[in-house]
Amino acid sequence: MGIRRIGMDESLRELGVEDAQLDQARTVAARKDLSFQKAAMEVKGLDSLAMARAYSRLSGLPVLESIHTESIEPETIRALPHHLARQHNVLPLHLNTDGELFIGMAHLGAMSILDDLRVLYNHPIRPVLVPADVLAHATQEAYDRAAQSAEAIIDQADDEIEGDGDLDLEDAELLDDPNQAPIIRFVNAVLSQAIKERASDIHIEPYEKDLVVRYRVDGVLKESLRPPSKFKSTIVARIKIMAGLNIAEKRLPQDGRIRRKLGGREIDLRVSTVPVRHGERVVMRILEKGKVFSLDKIGMVGHTLGRFRELIRRPHGILLVTGPTGSGKSTTLYSAITEINSPDKNILTIEDPVEYEAPGIGQVQVNHKIQLTFASALRAFLRQDPDVILVGEIRDSETANNAVQASLTGHLVFSTLHTNDSATAFARLCDMEVEPFLVADTLLGVVAQRLVRTVCPDCREQYVPDELELREVGCTQEQIRQVTNATIYRARGCEECNGVGYSGRTGIYEFLENNDEIQRLVIANATSSEITKVARESGMFTLF
């Protein structure tokens, strides 16, 4: 079938879009970071079905108004990487009896990739036009279905991995052969899906009758897969092989690490296994190499950001970041040291594990097997002529006292503590046998933080909260009057956020800057609540 190749402007003019509207669409596309097609539809008020029918009139291609993803073979989907399908707005659909592969596409610009798809699938290609919103929804659903077709992948393992799922040492070699182990493809699919969904952790949990795979996305755990329980040992064994763990040891907890390149991104996975009643439970923390945020992008704003920026440029002292596990403490610290990193500074870190790659910074990994600890590394760092030292966590008295001594000898020290608020950090250091007068003298400030989910920018809706709702979150009458004049959004749910209404997380911060009054309180062994009271009077905004 001959296809008339046309430009976007010409096709839109045939839909009745005027030149002035085309110029307006370009402006909208640049301002809102939209594709030109979406911007033009917004300006003219066209829906995606009208656009597809117009393209059909211009090209002679048929229009497919709906897609049933259940009929699309998972293997057909897996052959085309998800990011390419989204980038080119195409979706492989099905083979007809003549061996032609139907490809759905949202616009005629996708014609340029059809030859590549013919080579990829080794089949003649039959393009069809699909409304853009229908195609986007079907693409997401089809790739989710393909990634989650655990049953199909593991059913293939029945013929290739014998037994009840228990893995002997000899079977390890079998697992490392891609041609013999569909389990490998299943584990890869689990990792790939986790990255696609922006998960921070992967949980693999064995129970008596099934195996549950869950992802933690934006701080919330959600179930993803339930492969048959009889394969729990082989799946866990594959992960242990990838992490360099002892697959024969099933009685003790083990820790390891996996390094993989997924979707062009270097990913580290910190692996922890723990024996439970029905097998071994695995949790993998996903660490993306090279992903370091700017202080401007982590949610810190206004006076807090300004004062924090000033303190990280001090020549000596201690700056602490506190909060529970997974609250973004490492990201805040790395954002800080990245900002002050320069050729005239020597920055050293000791971490467990090293979470981010940072060019120009000396990074050391804790290794308890050879007694390389936070405390011992700190002592060694002082002989390395450092300007700035980052200690992953202050866990004990020795590390705490070494950090204080480092700051007293002219070094700037960054570290973390597990406390719920900033004021408690002073008492925690004193509990670690650091003299109160030294804590008062060396601690520049403490940041307490949490991560909160952010409303999806694609579907958020503006609203005015009622007075009852504002009182429930602790607003005073004066604050209620202020809020009624503010712009507030709430979650709704769309395809972009998988119907959740939230996409991504940002930090909220409580910054306590040390001053003369707080120093006097610390030396006098004042309580955390007394320190908090004085800090609030000095202008500190608290988390709670």
Order of alpha helices (4+ residues) and beta strands (2+ residues): alpha-alpha-alpha-alpha-alpha-alpha-beta-beta-alpha-beta-alpha-alpha-alpha-alpha-beta-beta-beta-alpha-beta-beta-beta-alpha-beta-alpha-beta-beta-alpha-beta-alpha-beta-alpha-alpha-beta-beta-alpha-alpha-beta-beta-alpha-alpha
